[in-house]
């Protein structure tokens, strides 16, 4: 069962679901990384020496009118490469960016929603979808987008 849930939630192969809590409003999964090594994000060297563990909480897209959150127990690793500036690094997840508290797919959905309407209307839509987010957060997501190539607007004169 946990393997099918992990596949449904698009989790990494090294992630094991330890516990799940289902209420009328929320699905909470307590999961753990079962990897025995990790690659340093700076120098890409493989590390087998664990430093410690920490817990990270990440929100995901809602499922059947219930918000979803993961409490993940991840490793911190020593980087043994002498030339590497990082001595300790944290395990990376393919579905959640470093330092973020939302999954990549939730952030992409929120960004698309904020771009399709104004942030206040998007906040109301998110509330109806059981996603807790403020209009300020939606605005930050929009501002984070890098615009490549300037196309002149048909409504403005070229100055």
matplotlib code that plots the C-alpha trace (Angstrom):
import matplotlib.pyplot as plt

x = [0.0, 2.7, 4.5, 1.4, 0.8, 4.4, 4.0, 0.7, 2.3, 5.4, 7.9, 11.5, 12.3, 14.4, 11.4, 9.5, 6.1, 6.3, 2.9, -0.2, -2.9, -6.2, -8.7, -11.6, -9.5, -5.9, -3.7, -0.4, 2.3, 5.3, 8.1, 11.7, 14.7, 16.2, 19.2, 22.7, 24.5, 24.0, 25.8, 27.1, 25.2, 28.5, 31.1, 28.9, 31.0, 29.3, 29.2, 28.5, 29.1, 25.9, 26.2, 22.7, 19.0, 16.4, 12.7, 11.3, 7.6, 6.4, 2.9, 1.6, -1.5, -4.8, -6.3, -10.1, -10.7, -8.0, -4.8, -1.7, 1.5, 4.7, 6.8, 10.1, 13.1, 16.1, 19.9, 22.6, 25.9, 29.5, 31.3, 34.8, 36.1, 38.9, 38.4, 34.6, 33.4, 30.5, 31.5, 28.0, 25.0, 21.4, 19.8, 18.0, 14.6, 13.6, 10.0, 10.8, 13.4, 16.0, 14.7, 11.1, 8.1, 6.0, 6.4, 7.4, 4.0, 2.2, 4.4, 3.8, 0.1, 0.0, 2.1, -0.2, -3.2, -1.7, -0.8, -4.2, -6.0, -5.0, -3.5, -6.5, -8.8, -6.2, -6.1, -9.9, -9.7, -6.9, -9.1, -11.9, -9.3, -8.1, -4.7, -3.6, -1.8, -1.8, -2.0, 1.4, 2.9, 1.2, 2.7, 6.2, 5.8, 4.9, 7.8, 10.2, 9.5, 12.4, 11.2, 13.4, 13.4, 11.5, 8.6, 7.3, 3.7, 1.2, -0.4, 2.8, 4.8, 8.5, 10.4]
y = [0.0, 2.5, 1.8, 2.6, 5.8, 6.8, 6.3, 8.2, 11.1, 11.0, 10.6, 9.5, 5.8, 6.3, 7.7, 5.4, 6.3, 5.7, 7.0, 8.6, 10.6, 11.3, 13.8, 15.5, 18.5, 17.2, 14.3, 14.2, 11.8, 11.2, 10.0, 9.2, 9.2, 5.7, 6.6, 5.4, 8.1, 11.5, 13.7, 17.1, 19.9, 21.9, 19.4, 16.4, 14.0, 11.0, 11.0, 8.0, 9.8, 11.0, 14.1, 14.2, 14.2, 16.9, 17.2, 19.3, 20.1, 20.5, 21.2, 19.6, 19.9, 18.9, 15.5, 15.1, 18.4, 17.7, 19.6, 17.4, 17.9, 15.8, 15.7, 14.4, 13.2, 13.9, 13.4, 16.0, 14.7, 15.5, 16.4, 14.8, 16.5, 18.8, 21.4, 21.7, 24.9, 23.0, 20.8, 19.8, 19.6, 18.4, 15.7, 17.0, 16.0, 15.9, 17.1, 19.9, 22.7, 23.4, 25.7, 25.7, 24.6, 23.7, 21.0, 22.1, 21.1, 23.2, 26.2, 25.8, 25.5, 28.6, 30.6, 29.7, 30.6, 33.9, 34.7, 33.9, 36.3, 38.9, 37.7, 38.6, 36.5, 33.7, 33.7, 33.2, 30.4, 28.7, 28.9, 27.1, 24.5, 23.9, 25.5, 27.9, 30.7, 34.5, 37.0, 38.2, 34.8, 34.6, 38.0, 36.8, 33.8, 36.0, 38.4, 35.5, 34.6, 35.6, 37.3, 36.3, 38.3, 41.6, 41.7, 45.2, 45.6, 46.5, 49.0, 51.0, 53.2, 52.2, 54.9]
z = [0.0, 0.9, -2.4, -4.4, -2.3, -2.8, -6.6, -6.6, -4.8, -7.1, -4.3, -4.8, -4.7, -1.5, 0.4, 2.8, 4.3, 8.0, 9.1, 7.6, 9.3, 7.6, 9.0, 7.3, 6.4, 6.0, 4.9, 6.8, 5.7, 7.9, 5.6, 5.8, 3.4, 3.4, 1.3, 2.4, 0.4, -1.3, -3.8, -2.7, -4.6, -4.9, -6.1, -7.0, -5.0, -3.4, 0.4, 2.6, 5.9, 7.6, 9.8, 11.4, 10.5, 10.5, 9.8, 7.0, 6.4, 2.8, 1.5, -1.6, -3.9, -2.2, -2.8, -2.7, -0.8, 1.8, 2.1, 1.9, 3.9, 4.4, 7.5, 6.0, 8.0, 5.9, 6.3, 6.5, 5.1, 5.3, 2.1, 2.3, -0.8, 0.4, -2.3, -1.8, 0.0, 1.6, 4.5, 5.4, 3.0, 3.2, 1.2, -2.0, -3.2, -6.8, -6.1, -3.7, -4.2, -1.4, 1.3, -0.1, 1.9, -1.1, -3.7, -7.2, -8.6, -5.9, -6.6, -10.4, -9.9, -7.6, -10.1, -13.0, -10.9, -9.9, -13.5, -14.8, -12.5, -9.9, -6.6, -4.5, -6.7, -6.8, -3.0, -2.9, -5.5, -3.4, -0.3, -2.2, -3.3, 0.3, -0.4, 2.4, 0.8, 1.0, -1.8, -0.8, -1.3, -4.7, -5.6, -4.6, -6.9, -9.8, -9.1, -9.0, -12.7, -15.0, -18.2, -21.1, -24.2, -24.2, -26.6, -27.1, -26.0, -28.7, -26.3, -25.6, -27.9, -28.2, -26.2]

ax = plt.figure().add_subplot(projection="3d")
ax.plot(x, y, z, "-o")
ax.set_aspect("equal")
plt.show()
